Amino acid sequence: MKQLNNLGGSLRTLAAEYNTKIVGFYLGPYATVVIDDPKLIKKGLYNEDFDGRLDIIVARMRSYWKTLGDIINVSTCWNLLKRYPASWGGSSGYVGFLTTKTASVANLAVKGLSRYDRSYTPFGIPSAPSHSVLCGIPVCFTVITSGLRFTANSKQVLTKTTMSGIFFTDGYFWHVQRRFTLRYMRDYGFGRREESLEAVVASETKEMIDMARNGPKYPAENELVKGDLICLQHFFDVPFMNGMVHIFARTTFPRSEYKVLFDLARATLLFQRGTNDFGGALTITPWLKDVLPGYSGYSNLKKGNQALLNFFDKIIKHALATHDKTYDRHFLDVYIKKWKEEETTVKKTTFSEHQLQLVCTDYMFPAATGVQSVLTFLLERILLQPEIQDKIHEEIDRVVGRDRLPTLDDRRNMPYTEACIREIMRYEPLVPLGVPHRAMKASKFGGYDIPEVKYYSYDDNF
């Protein structure tokens, strides 16, 4: 409550009151550390001990409410429980996610595992029979975030959880997927200059300028341009989103189909507004999704997430149907080829269709909301300080002129414009606390002992 609706500012105030650069507290059941110092933030971000990600409801929802675990032999699991109790949550037991297509408990299909100890108190509204039968063994269960759970006394245990995508994964899985995607997306313009990508962005930018100057051509554009009024931030959507589609699939949506991108951008923003840097109330009390789905943000999260999955499902399905292993047309082809190769050569692979959907989703997020937000904040600042516009305008006229669009070649000669963009990102950070991290092992940091599995965040709100 230090600064309402300003997590970064609240934590900075708290750090100042205690005269510390590292703030430790409990966020519900989670032991949390927030770093409030530029040098320590940089040191922390380079520390591999803090590269872990959190197993929270938002991450699970994005991963299709399932994990990549399989049932292990019961006797083997029971021996593991006795041999390694601490690594699985000790005496408080195990929690398994199960789903069913029928009302018959006997037909429950095991889908994955999540360890939530503390006697299961953070989850569950009892709404199922007190006991039933699973594989011939009595179990107790209650409805939780994505299905049913059972206790360790049933001697039914599953393998540990693995999330999908890039944002919410860590360890070997994250390392393989991040390295592969960055390496091969780069060949198609991600993170480096590429002529066809620059041409796409320039072409789409011309269409947006035409929309503003000459008015809408298609019904969807009427929602963005109404005379002299332009709806920000979505007016900026297309160049960046079509740019990412071009990287993924070497195609773009024509102006007649811009509505697809506008709707996707709105859904992505809806997802982001359904949570915050700490994951929102759902992280601490995930049962709110069943009681107050709208108020807790769950409805928006679900709607936004599903829109992204549906969008990329269509693109990936088309790439699979037309895939030729002898020729790589785009990044999706490269990924599919690697996935098919590993399916036949190794026992376990981190590559799959669902993983590819979430990889595309993770990389699309900044293009669908981030860049637009930055530009919108910059325009707001220009309205508040008109002298900034005068200086930017003078630099553009002097370096670019009025007969062409600027290119990346002009960047070196436009230091003031770039400085304004960078300054607005500092002044209006989109994610002040950054992506939460998890301590993967106990270590020392900034003079403090950081235990394993601690919720870790960096306060960038300087």
C-alpha positions in Angstrom: 0.0 0.0 0.0 3.1 2.3 -0.1 2.1 3.4 -3.6 -1.2 2.0 -4.8 -0.9 0.3 -8.2 2.8 0.9 -8.4 4.7 -2.2 -7.3 8.1 -0.9 -8.2 7.6 2.4 -6.4 6.2 0.6 -3.3 9.2 -1.6 -3.1 11.6 1.3 -3.6 9.9 3.1 -0.8 10.2 0.0 1.4 13.9 -0.4 0.6 14.5 3.3 1.5 12.7 2.9 4.8 14.9 -0.1 5.8 18.0 1.5 4.2 18.7 -1.6 2.1 19.3 -2.5 -1.5 17.9 -6.0 -1.1 14.3 -6.4 0.3 13.1 -9.7 1.6 9.5 -10.6 2.5 6.9 -13.2 2.2 4.5 -12.9 -0.8 1.8 -15.2 0.5 3.6 -18.5 1.0 6.5 -17.5 -1.2 9.8 -16.2 0.3 10.6 -13.2 -2.0 13.7 -11.1 -2.6 13.6 -7.8 -4.6 16.9 -6.1 -5.6 16.8 -2.3 -5.7 20.3 -1.4 -7.0 21.6 -1.1 -10.6 24.9 -2.9 -10.0 23.3 -5.7 -8.0 20.6 -6.1 -10.6 23.2 -6.6 -13.3 25.1 -9.0 -11.1 22.0 -10.9 -10.4 20.9 -11.2 -14.0 24.3 -12.7 -14.9 24.1 -15.1 -12.0 23.1 -18.6 -13.3 22.0 -19.6 -9.8 19.0 -17.3 -10.3 18.0 -18.4 -13.8 15.1 -20.5 -12.5 11.4 -19.8 -13.3 8.4 -20.1 -11.1 5.8 -22.9 -11.3 2.8 -20.6 -10.9 -0.8 -20.7 -12.2 -0.1 -18.3 -15.1 2.7 -20.5 -16.4 0.6 -23.6 -16.1 -2.3 -22.0 -17.9 0.0 -21.0 -20.8 1.3 -24.6 -21.0 -2.1 -26.1 -21.8 -2.7 -27.0 -18.1 -0.5 -30.0 -18.6 3.1 -31.1 -17.9 5.5 -33.4 -19.6 5.5 -36.0 -16.9 4.5 -39.7 -17.1 3.5 -42.2 -14.5 6.3 -44.1 -12.9 6.0 -47.7 -11.6 4.3 -47.5 -8.2 6.9 -49.4 -6.3 9.7 -47.4 -7.9 7.9 -44.2 -6.9 7.4 -45.3 -3.3 11.1 -46.0 -3.0 11.8 -42.6 -4.4 9.5 -41.0 -1.9 11.3 -42.8 1.0 14.8 -42.1 -0.4 14.3 -38.5 -1.5 11.5 -37.0 0.6 12.8 -33.4 0.6 13.0 -33.1 -3.1 9.4 -33.9 -3.5 7.9 -32.0 -0.7 8.5 -34.3 2.2 5.6 -35.6 4.3 3.2 -33.1 3.0 2.8 -35.4 0.0 2.4 -35.1 -3.7 -0.2 -33.4 -5.9 -1.2 -34.7 -9.3 -3.2 -33.1 -12.0 -5.8 -35.3 -13.6 -8.4 -34.7 -16.3 -11.4 -36.7 -17.4 -13.6 -36.7 -20.5 -16.4 -38.6 -18.7 -18.0 -38.4 -15.3 -16.5 -41.7 -14.3 -13.6 -41.3 -11.9 -12.3 -44.7 -13.0 -11.6 -43.3 -16.4 -9.4 -40.4 -15.1 -6.3 -39.8 -17.3 -3.2 -38.7 -15.5 -1.8 -35.6 -17.2 1.0 -34.3 -15.0 2.3 -33.2 -11.6 2.7 -30.1 -9.5 4.2 -30.0 -6.1 2.2 -27.8 -3.7 3.1 -28.7 -0.2 2.0 -26.7 3.0 -0.7 -29.4 3.5 -2.3 -28.3 0.2 -3.9 -25.3 1.9 -3.3 -22.8 -1.0 -5.5 -24.7 -3.3 -8.8 -26.5 -3.6 -12.4 -26.1 -3.1 -13.7 -29.5 -2.1 -16.2 -30.4 -4.6 -15.8 -34.1 -5.4 -16.4 -37.4 -3.5 -14.2 -38.0 -0.5 -12.8 -41.1 -2.0 -12.8 -43.1 -5.2 -10.7 -45.6 -7.2 -7.7 -44.8 -9.5 -6.0 -47.9 -11.0 -7.5 -50.0 -8.3 -6.1 -48.0 -5.4 -8.2 -45.8 -3.1 -7.3 -42.1 -3.4 -8.6 -38.9 -1.9 -9.0 -35.8 -4.1 -10.4 -32.3 -4.4 -10.8 -30.0 -7.3 -7.9 -27.6 -7.8 -6.5 -25.3 -10.5 -6.8 -27.7 -13.4 -8.3 -30.9 -12.4 -8.0 -33.4 -9.5 -5.3 -34.1 -7.0 -4.3 -37.1 -5.0 -2.2 -37.7 -1.8 1.0 -39.5 -1.3 -0.7 -42.2 0.8 -2.2 -43.6 -2.4 1.4 -44.5 -3.5 0.6 -43.0 -6.9 3.4 -40.6 -7.9 4.3 -38.8 -11.1 7.4 -37.4 -12.6 8.3 -33.7 -12.0 6.8 -30.8 -13.9 8.2 -29.3 -17.0 6.7 -26.1 -18.4 6.8 -25.1 -22.1 7.8 -22.1 -24.1 10.7 -19.7 -23.2 9.5 -17.3 -20.5 8.5 -19.8 -17.9 11.1 -22.6 -18.4 14.6 -23.1 -17.0 17.5 -25.5 -16.8 18.4 -27.8 -19.8 15.0 -27.4 -21.5 15.3 -23.6 -21.5 18.9 -23.6 -22.6 18.2 -25.9 -25.6 15.1 -24.1 -26.7 16.4 -20.5 -26.2 19.7 -21.3 -28.0 18.1 -23.0 -30.9 15.4 -20.4 -31.5 17.7 -17.4 -31.2 20.2 -19.1 -33.5 17.8 -19.8 -36.3 15.4 -16.9 -36.0 18.5 -14.8 -36.5 18.8 -16.2 -40.1 15.4 -14.7 -40.8 16.1 -11.2 -39.4 15.5 -11.6 -35.6 18.2 -9.6 -33.8 20.1 -8.6 -36.9 19.5 -6.6 -40.2 17.8 -8.5 -42.9 16.6 -6.9 -46.1 13.3 -8.6 -46.6 12.2 -7.9 -43.0 13.1 -4.2 -43.3 11.1 -4.1 -46.5 8.1 -5.6 -44.6 8.2 -3.1 -41.8 8.6 -0.2 -44.2 5.7 -1.4 -46.3 3.4 -1.8 -43.4 4.4 1.5 -42.0 3.4 3.2 -45.3 0.0 1.5 -45.0 -0.5 2.9 -41.5 0.5 6.4 -42.7 -2.0 6.1 -45.5 -4.7 5.0 -43.0 -4.0 8.2 -41.0 -3.8 10.5 -43.9 -6.5 9.2 -46.2 -8.8 7.4 -43.8 -9.9 3.8 -43.3 -10.3 1.4 -46.3 -11.7 -1.6 -44.3 -14.3 -1.8 -41.5 -11.7 -2.8 -38.8 -9.8 0.4 -39.4 -12.8 2.5 -38.4 -12.1 1.5 -34.8 -8.6 3.0 -35.0 -9.0 6.1 -37.2 -11.9 8.4 -36.8 -11.2 11.7 -38.6 -8.3 13.4 -36.7 -8.6 10.9 -33.8 -6.3 7.9 -33.8 -6.6 5.1 -31.3 -3.3 4.4 -29.6 -1.6 2.0 -29.0 -3.2 -0.4 -31.5 -2.6 2.0 -34.4 1.1 0.8 -34.2 0.3 -2.9 -34.2 0.7 -4.1 -37.7 4.4 -3.3 -38.7 5.8 -5.1 -35.7 3.4 -8.0 -35.6 3.6 -8.7 -39.3 7.4 -8.4 -39.0 7.3 -11.3 -36.5 5.0 -13.4 -38.7 7.4 -12.8 -41.5 10.3 -14.1 -39.4 8.3 -17.2 -38.4 6.6 -18.1 -41.7 7.9 -15.8 -44.4 4.4 -14.4 -44.9 2.4 -11.4 -43.8 -1.3 -10.4 -43.4 -2.5 -8.0 -46.1 -4.3 -4.8 -45.2 -7.6 -6.5 -45.9 -6.8 -8.9 -43.1 -5.4 -6.5 -40.6 -8.3 -7.2 -38.3 -6.7 -10.5 -37.4 -3.6 -8.7 -36.0 -5.7 -6.0 -34.3 -7.7 -8.6 -32.5 -4.6 -10.6 -31.5 -3.0 -7.4 -30.1 -6.1 -6.6 -28.1 -6.1 -10.2 -26.7 -2.4 -10.0 -25.8 -2.9 -6.8 -24.0 -5.9 -8.3 -22.2 -3.6 -11.1 -21.0 -1.0 -8.7 -19.7 -3.6 -6.6 -17.9 -4.9 -9.7 -16.1 -1.7 -10.0 -14.1 1.2 -8.0 -12.8 4.9 -8.3 -12.2 4.3 -10.7 -9.2 1.7 -12.7 -11.1 -1.3 -11.0 -9.3 -3.5 -12.5 -6.7 -3.8 -15.7 -8.7 -0.2 -16.6 -7.9 -0.9 -16.6 -4.2 -4.5 -17.7 -4.2 -5.1 -19.6 -7.5 -8.5 -20.8 -6.3 -9.8 -17.3 -7.1 -10.1 -18.4 -10.7 -13.1 -20.6 -9.8 -14.7 -18.1 -7.4 -14.0 -14.7 -9.0 -12.7 -15.4 -12.5 -13.3 -11.9 -13.8 -12.2 -9.9 -10.8 -9.1 -12.0 -10.3 -8.0 -11.5 -13.9 -8.3 -15.2 -14.8 -10.9 -14.6 -17.5 -8.7 -12.1 -19.3 -5.7 -14.3 -18.9 -7.5 -17.3 -20.4 -9.1 -15.4 -23.2 -5.8 -13.7 -24.2 -3.7 -16.8 -24.0 -6.2 -18.8 -26.0 -6.2 -16.2 -28.8 -2.4 -16.5 -29.1 -2.5 -20.3 -29.2 -5.3 -20.3 -31.8 -3.4 -17.8 -33.9 -0.2 -19.8 -34.1 -2.0 -23.2 -34.2 -3.3 -22.3 -37.7 0.1 -21.0 -38.9 1.9 -24.1 -37.6 -0.7 -26.5 -39.0 -0.2 -25.0 -42.4 3.6 -25.2 -42.1 3.3 -28.9 -41.1 0.9 -29.7 -44.0 3.3 -28.1 -46.6 6.6 -29.1 -45.0 9.4 -30.4 -47.2 12.4 -31.7 -45.2 14.7 -31.0 -48.2 14.1 -27.3 -48.2 13.8 -24.7 -45.3 11.4 -21.9 -46.3 11.3 -20.2 -42.9 12.0 -20.6 -39.2 9.0 -22.9 -38.7 10.5 -25.3 -41.2 13.8 -25.3 -39.4 12.1 -26.1 -36.1 9.9 -28.8 -37.5 12.8 -30.5 -39.2 14.8 -30.6 -35.9 11.7 -31.8 -34.0 11.1 -34.7 -36.5 14.8 -35.6 -36.4 14.9 -35.9 -32.7 11.7 -37.9 -32.6 13.5 -40.7 -34.4 17.0 -40.3 -33.0 16.6 -39.6 -29.2 14.4 -41.0 -26.5 13.4 -37.6 -25.1 13.2 -34.3 -27.0 12.4 -30.8 -25.9 10.9 -30.2 -29.4 7.1 -30.6 -30.0 4.2 -28.9 -31.8 2.9 -27.4 -28.5 6.4 -26.2 -27.6 6.6 -24.5 -31.0 3.3 -22.8 -30.4 4.5 -21.4 -27.1 7.9 -20.4 -28.5 6.1 -18.3 -31.2 3.7 -16.9 -28.5 6.6 -15.8 -26.2 8.4 -14.0 -29.0 5.2 -12.4 -30.3 4.3 -10.9 -26.9 6.7 -7.9 -27.1 5.8 -7.3 -30.8 2.1 -7.4 -30.0 2.2 -5.0 -27.1 5.6 -3.8 -26.0 6.8 -1.6 -28.9 3.3 -0.1 -29.3 3.2 0.8 -25.6 6.7 2.5 -25.7 5.7 4.6 -28.8 2.4 5.6 -27.2 4.2 6.7 -24.0 6.6 8.7 -26.1 3.8 10.5 -27.9 2.1 11.2 -24.6 5.4 12.7 -23.3 5.7 14.8 -26.5 2.2 16.2 -25.9 3.2 17.2 -22.4 6.6 18.6 -23.5 6.1 20.0 -27.0 9.8 21.1 -27.2 10.7 17.4 -27.5 8.6 17.1 -30.7 10.4 20.2 -32.1 13.8 18.7 -31.6 12.8 15.3 -33.0 11.1 16.9 -36.0 14.2 19.0 -36.7 16.5 15.9 -36.6 14.2 13.9 -38.9 13.9 16.7 -41.4 17.7 17.3 -41.4 18.8 13.6 -41.7 15.9 11.9 -43.5 14.1 14.7 -45.3 10.4 14.4 -46.4 10.7 12.3 -49.5 11.4 8.9 -47.9 11.0 6.8 -44.8 13.9 6.5 -42.3 16.0 3.3 -42.4 18.4 1.8 -39.9 21.2 3.4 -41.9 20.0 6.7 -40.5 20.1 5.6 -36.9 23.7 6.7 -36.3 22.9 10.2 -37.4 19.8 10.5 -35.2 21.1 10.4 -31.6 18.4 12.6 -30.1 15.5 10.5 -31.5 17.1 7.3 -30.2 17.8 9.0 -26.9 14.1 9.9 -26.5 13.1 6.3 -27.2 15.5 5.0 -24.7 14.6 7.6 -22.1 10.9 6.8 -22.3 11.6 3.1 -21.7 13.5 4.1 -18.6 10.9 6.7 -17.5 7.9 4.4 -18.2 9.1 0.8 -17.8 6.6 -1.7 -19.0 7.6 -4.4 -16.5 9.2 -2.4 -13.6 10.1 -5.6 -11.7 11.2 -7.6 -14.7 10.4 -11.3 -15.1 10.4 -13.1 -11.7 13.3 -15.5 -11.1 13.8 -18.5 -8.9 16.9 -19.4 -7.0 17.9 -22.8 -8.3 20.3 -23.4 -5.5 21.3 -21.8 -2.2 23.9 -19.1 -2.6 25.3 -15.8 -1.2 24.3 -12.5 -2.8 24.9 -9.0 -1.7 25.9 -10.2 1.8 22.8 -12.2 2.3 22.1 -16.0 2.2 19.6 -16.8 -0.5 18.0 -20.2 0.0 16.9 -22.4 -2.9 13.5 -21.9 -4.6 13.2 -18.3 -3.4 11.0 -15.9 -5.4 13.5 -13.4 -7.0 12.7 -10.1 -8.6 14.7 -7.1 -9.9 13.2 -3.6 -9.3 14.1 -1.7 -12.5 12.0 1.3 -11.5 14.8 3.8 -11.0 
